[in-house]
Amino acid sequence: MTWSFPAAGWIGFVVTSAAMWTRERLWNLLDFALKAGKESGRIPSHATAYDLIKATVPGWVWPAIVLALVAWVMLLVAGTVYLRRNRDLYPR
């Protein structure tokens, strides 16, 4: 029963990582926004998708996402190691 908590945490981490993985639909939407911006003249004709992301997403977001993921993994590892070392304290 006790192992269900880290199992749920690790499964949640894997599912969240898979959900955040860039899919073809997201790239198509980004490409559509880039083409529309170029046609309207708001974006230079030599701009790339990376330029569009850089212009719309604030710079603090990327370190915050990385920090949250690192903290999540550290908590998962610490909890799993704790339960592994102290398994005799918890009945099965």
C-alpha positions in Angstrom: 0.0 0.0 0.0 2.8 2.4 0.9 4.5 1.9 -2.5 1.4 3.1 -4.3 2.4 6.7 -3.5 5.7 6.7 -5.2 4.3 4.6 -8.0 1.5 7.2 -8.6 4.2 10.0 -8.5 6.4 8.3 -11.1 3.4 7.4 -13.3 2.2 11.0 -13.0 5.7 12.3 -14.0 5.8 10.1 -17.0 2.3 11.0 -18.1 2.9 14.7 -17.6 6.2 14.5 -19.6 4.4 12.7 -22.4 1.7 15.4 -22.4 4.2 18.2 -22.6 6.1 16.5 -25.5 5.7 18.6 -28.6 3.3 17.1 -31.0 2.7 17.7 -34.7 -0.5 19.7 -34.0 1.4 22.2 -31.9 4.0 22.7 -34.7 1.2 23.1 -37.2 -0.4 25.9 -35.1 3.0 27.5 -34.7 3.7 27.3 -38.4 0.2 28.8 -39.1 0.9 31.7 -36.7 4.3 32.3 -38.3 2.9 32.3 -41.8 0.0 34.6 -40.8 2.5 37.0 -39.1 4.7 37.1 -42.2 1.8 37.7 -44.5 0.4 40.6 -42.4 3.9 42.1 -42.2 4.1 41.9 -38.4 6.9 39.4 -38.5 10.0 39.7 -40.8 10.0 37.3 -43.8 13.3 35.6 -42.5 11.8 34.9 -39.0 11.7 31.3 -37.7 9.5 29.4 -35.3 12.1 29.9 -32.7 11.9 33.7 -33.1 8.1 33.5 -32.6 8.5 31.4 -29.4 11.2 33.8 -28.1 8.9 36.8 -28.8 5.8 35.4 -27.1 7.1 33.4 -24.1 8.7 35.4 -21.4 12.3 34.5 -20.5 11.5 33.5 -16.9 9.2 30.7 -18.0 11.9 28.3 -19.2 14.0 28.3 -16.0 10.8 28.1 -13.9 9.7 25.0 -15.9 13.1 23.4 -15.5 13.2 24.2 -11.8 9.8 22.7 -11.2 10.7 19.5 -13.1 14.0 19.2 -11.2 12.2 19.7 -7.9 9.6 17.1 -8.8 12.1 14.5 -9.8 14.2 15.2 -6.6 11.1 14.7 -4.4 10.2 11.5 -6.3 13.7 10.1 -5.9 14.0 11.2 -2.2 10.6 9.6 -1.4 11.4 6.4 -3.2 14.8 6.1 -1.5 13.2 6.8 1.9 10.5 4.1 1.4 13.1 1.7 0.1 15.4 2.2 3.1 12.7 2.1 5.7 10.5 -0.6 4.3 10.6 -2.5 7.5 8.7 0.3 9.2 5.7 0.0 7.0 3.5 -3.1 7.0 2.7 -4.6 3.6 
